[in-house]
Structures are given as structure tokens and as C-alpha cells.
Amino acid sequence: MKKIRSFDDLQARVDDELFHSMKAYVLCSWYNHWTSIVIEDVFREHPSVLPAVGLIKKVDFFVRGVPYDLKVTYLPEGYIKDARKASGEKEEISLLKKFCKQQNIHFDKDLPAARLLEDLWRKVADHPSDGAKALIGDLKARRLAILDNAVGNPTELITWLYENQGVRRFDASNRLFLVLVDCDNFFESWKLKRARPLLVDKIHGHLNAAHQGGRDLQFQWEGATYHATSDVVFVIHNRH
């Protein structure tokens, strides 16, 4: 699969050779593989970045001598949820469900939480009422405020990302987080992984402005304290 460089060729092979249930997984895996290569190349093109020679565990490259494991992510839904909770606000999904029930808008209660939130958001955004526009406007404005806070206080977001790792993938290695955010459609931020000119502009701009090799931080994990050097690059699109 990874040897196929053309998406059209991949699509044809998928249509001919795979069951329908496997198609989405294969297309997603292919997209993630090749966009990861594109993103790593963007970093490695910068003069402050030195590629890792050979296979060094948990190291994709060095930035001004500091080794980093690159992690591509988005503004985490859990981070948004925690920020709203800390401010005494109701969860987005609760507000959206309430509106849909009031307007008799059908939604599948059995969807996983992340997919349900996206489904609810889209259905409310498509509703013609002033109430729907006001709700989506309020939710979007709050998300943008949370994003602005993360940009202004990146250590807070970095610490959250370390402390909310999955158990199976936990480690305290140095990480450089690339956070992709499409402010017009938060749920399609993954598409920015292919926006090479935008990635070059934001990544190289960050590396040009950074005069040191990241942020030293400590974080908690299951009662223990860990230390790491980390950094975050924000790629924010359509921020009006």
C-alpha cells in the first residue's frame, strides 16, 4: 500500500480488491503515511533541523541539537472539554443534544463520542433557525478563545498532551507537537496535513523565531513526575 504514490491508483486498487468495511481504513492509513513524510520533509528542509541518522527510537530529527519525536495532532477535544469544565461551562455535546431534541432533529445516540459531536455540530450548523446560528456561533467563539489561550500559553497545552496519553503509548521522550487547526471546520483540520505551502510558512516561521531548543517541563503520570523537553508549532488556517 505504502509503495503506491498516486491516490487515484490507490482508489482503483481499493475499489477492486477490498471489502467496503476496509476501504476507509486503508485510505486513511495511506493518507497519514504520505502526509507524515511530507511534514517531516518540511521540518528537515530548515537549516536548524538535523535528520536522525538511521533508526533512533523516539527521534525523528534534532532541532538545534535537541532530539524530538514529531507528533501531529489537532486541538484536542478533551482539552476543549476540560477548558469548558474549568470555566463552569456545559459540554458542547450536551448543548448540541439539547438543541437537537428541542428541534426534533434525529441523531444516532450509538455513535462514538467524537463522531457524535461532529454529527451534532453539522446538523445544528445546517439548521436555518436563529437559535442554531447563535449556538454554533457561541461554541465556535469559545473554541477560538481556547485556541488563543493555547497559543499564548503553549506549556499548558503541551503538559495536557503529555498527561493525557494513552496507557499503551505512554513515554516521556522529547516531543515536538504540530497542532493543525482549521477554524472554519475544526473537524476537518486533518486536511491541513496536505497543505504544504501553509506548513512551510508556519513551521519555518516558528523555527526562525525560536532561539532555543524547546521548553523544559515536568508533568504528572499516575502519581509520578516526569521531565521532558518539548515544543509546539501551531498551523492555524482560516482564523478570521
C-alpha positions in Angstrom: 0.0 0.0 0.0 2.7 2.5 1.0 4.5 1.9 -2.3 1.5 3.4 -4.2 2.2 7.1 -4.7 -0.9 8.1 -6.6 -4.2 8.5 -4.7 -6.2 7.7 -7.9 -4.2 4.4 -8.3 -4.9 3.5 -4.7 -8.6 4.3 -5.0 -8.8 2.0 -8.0 -7.0 -0.8 -6.2 -9.2 -0.4 -3.1 -12.4 -0.5 -5.2 -11.3 -3.6 -7.0 -9.6 -5.6 -4.2 -11.0 -4.7 -0.8 -14.2 -5.2 1.1 -16.2 -2.0 1.8 -15.5 -2.1 5.5 -11.8 -2.0 5.0 -11.7 0.8 2.4 -11.8 3.8 4.8 -9.1 2.3 7.0 -6.8 1.7 4.0 -7.4 5.2 2.6 -6.8 6.8 6.0 -3.6 4.8 6.6 -2.3 5.7 3.1 -3.1 9.4 3.6 -1.4 9.5 7.1 1.7 7.7 5.8 2.4 10.0 2.9 1.4 13.3 4.6 3.7 12.3 7.5 6.6 12.1 5.0 5.7 15.5 3.6 5.5 17.1 7.1 8.9 15.6 8.2 10.5 16.8 4.9 9.2 20.3 5.7 11.0 20.2 9.0 14.2 18.7 7.6 14.4 21.4 5.0 15.0 24.1 7.7 18.7 24.8 8.5 18.2 24.4 12.2 17.0 20.8 11.8 19.2 17.8 11.5 17.7 14.5 10.4 18.2 11.5 12.6 20.7 9.1 11.0 19.4 5.6 10.9 16.7 4.3 13.2 16.9 6.1 16.5 14.0 5.2 18.8 11.7 8.1 19.6 13.8 10.5 17.5 12.6 11.9 14.1 15.1 14.8 14.0 17.2 17.2 16.0 16.3 20.9 16.4 19.4 22.9 17.4 20.8 19.8 18.9 17.7 18.7 20.8 16.2 15.3 19.7 12.5 15.2 19.0 9.7 12.7 18.3 7.3 14.5 16.0 3.6 14.2 16.9 1.0 15.6 14.5 -2.3 16.4 16.3 -5.2 18.8 16.4 -6.7 21.0 19.1 -7.8 18.0 21.3 -11.5 17.6 22.0 -10.5 16.6 25.6 -8.6 19.8 26.0 -11.6 21.8 24.9 -13.8 19.8 27.2 -11.5 20.4 30.2 -11.2 24.1 29.5 -15.0 24.5 29.4 -15.4 22.5 32.6 -12.8 24.6 34.4 -14.8 27.7 33.4 -18.1 26.2 34.7 -19.5 25.7 31.2 -21.6 22.8 29.9 -20.1 20.4 27.5 -20.5 21.1 23.8 -22.1 17.8 23.2 -24.8 18.4 25.9 -25.7 21.7 24.4 -26.0 20.3 20.9 -28.0 17.3 22.0 -30.4 19.6 23.9 -30.9 21.8 20.8 -31.5 18.7 18.5 -34.1 17.3 20.9 -35.9 20.6 21.1 -36.0 20.8 17.3 -36.8 17.1 16.7 -33.5 16.7 14.8 -32.6 13.0 14.7 -29.2 11.8 15.6 -27.6 8.4 16.3 -27.1 8.1 20.0 -24.9 5.0 19.5 -22.1 6.8 17.6 -18.8 7.1 19.4 -18.5 10.4 21.3 -16.1 12.0 18.8 -18.2 11.1 15.8 -21.4 12.1 17.6 -20.1 15.5 18.4 -19.1 16.1 14.8 -22.5 14.8 13.6 -24.4 17.0 16.0 -22.4 20.1 15.2 -23.0 19.7 11.5 -26.7 19.1 11.9 -27.2 22.2 14.1 -25.0 24.3 11.7 -27.3 23.2 8.8 -30.4 24.2 10.7 -31.9 27.5 9.4 -33.1 28.9 12.8 -31.5 31.9 14.5 -31.1 29.7 17.6 -28.9 27.3 15.7 -26.8 30.1 14.3 -26.4 31.6 17.8 -25.4 28.2 19.4 -22.8 27.4 16.7 -21.5 31.0 16.9 -21.1 30.7 20.7 -19.4 27.3 20.5 -17.0 28.5 17.8 -16.2 31.7 19.6 -15.3 29.7 22.8 -13.2 27.3 20.8 -11.3 30.2 19.3 -10.7 31.7 22.7 -9.4 28.3 24.0 -7.1 28.2 20.9 -5.9 31.7 21.6 -5.1 30.7 25.2 -3.2 27.7 24.0 -1.1 29.8 21.6 -0.4 32.3 24.3 0.3 29.7 26.9 1.7 26.7 25.0 3.2 25.0 28.0 -0.3 24.4 29.3 -1.3 22.5 26.2 1.9 20.6 25.9 1.6 19.5 29.5 -2.0 18.4 28.9 -0.9 16.4 25.8 1.7 14.5 27.9 -0.6 13.9 30.8 -3.4 12.6 28.6 -1.5 10.0 26.7 -3.0 6.6 26.2 -1.6 4.0 28.6 -0.2 1.8 25.8 1.6 4.6 24.1 2.9 6.4 27.2 6.5 7.7 27.2 8.3 10.8 28.4 10.5 11.3 25.4 11.1 14.8 23.9 8.2 15.6 21.6 7.5 18.3 19.1 3.8 18.7 18.6 2.4 20.0 15.3 -1.1 21.2 16.0 -3.3 21.7 13.0 -6.5 23.8 13.3 -8.9 24.8 10.6 -11.1 27.4 12.2 -13.8 27.2 9.5 -14.2 23.5 10.2 -12.4 22.1 13.3 -13.4 18.5 12.4 -11.6 18.7 9.0 -8.3 20.0 10.4 -6.7 16.7 9.2 -6.9 18.1 5.6 -4.2 20.6 6.5 -1.7 17.8 6.6 -1.5 18.1 2.8 -1.3 21.9 2.6 2.5 22.1 2.0 2.8 25.8 1.4 0.9 26.6 4.6 3.0 24.0 6.5 6.3 25.5 5.2 5.1 29.0 6.2 4.1 28.1 9.7 6.8 25.6 10.5 9.7 27.6 9.2 8.3 30.7 10.7 8.3 29.1 14.1 11.8 27.7 13.7 13.1 31.0 12.5 11.7 32.8 15.6 12.8 30.1 18.1 16.2 30.9 19.7 16.4 27.8 21.9 15.7 24.1 21.6 12.3 23.9 23.2 10.7 24.1 26.6 11.8 22.2 29.7 8.7 21.0 31.5 7.5 18.5 34.1 4.3 16.5 34.1 2.5 14.0 36.2 1.6 10.5 35.2 -0.1 8.0 37.6 1.5 9.7 40.6 5.0 10.0 39.2 6.7 13.2 38.0 8.5 13.2 34.6 10.7 15.7 32.8 10.9 16.4 29.1 11.9 19.0 26.6 9.1 19.8 24.2 7.8 22.4 21.8 4.6 23.1 19.8 4.1 24.5 16.3 0.6 25.8 15.5 -0.7 25.7 12.0 -3.9 27.7 12.1 -5.9 28.3 9.0 -9.0 30.5 8.3 -8.6 32.4 11.6 -10.9 35.4 10.8 
